[in-house]
């Protein structure tokens, strides 16, 4: 498995996607922190898998099926 080894900064398209995700999460009553949403949007837009132990990201997966998530302990 390859990992990103450079710093990636959010772009306008990432913020646009983040706003869409935040609205969907609000609609289902599962708000998530802004940084988590931006991280998610960056992964979605780039086709990356996000590996984390933070279970808040499961809510993002509910509203964005394209979000590739791997939860670890």
C-alpha positions, 0 to 999 in steps of 0.5 A: 500500500502506498502512502502520501508522503507530501503535505497536501493543502485543501483547494477550493474544490475541497472546501466546496465538497466539505460544505456539501458534506456538512449540509448532509450531516446536518440533515441527518443530525450527525454533525462532525468537526470542520477539520474532519470534514475537510480531511474527508473531502480532500480524500474523496476528491483525490480518491485516497483512503483515509486511515484513522481510529476516529469513529466520527468519520463513520458519519461521513461515510453514511452521507458520502459512499465514495469516501474510502475509510479504514478504521483501526484500533 
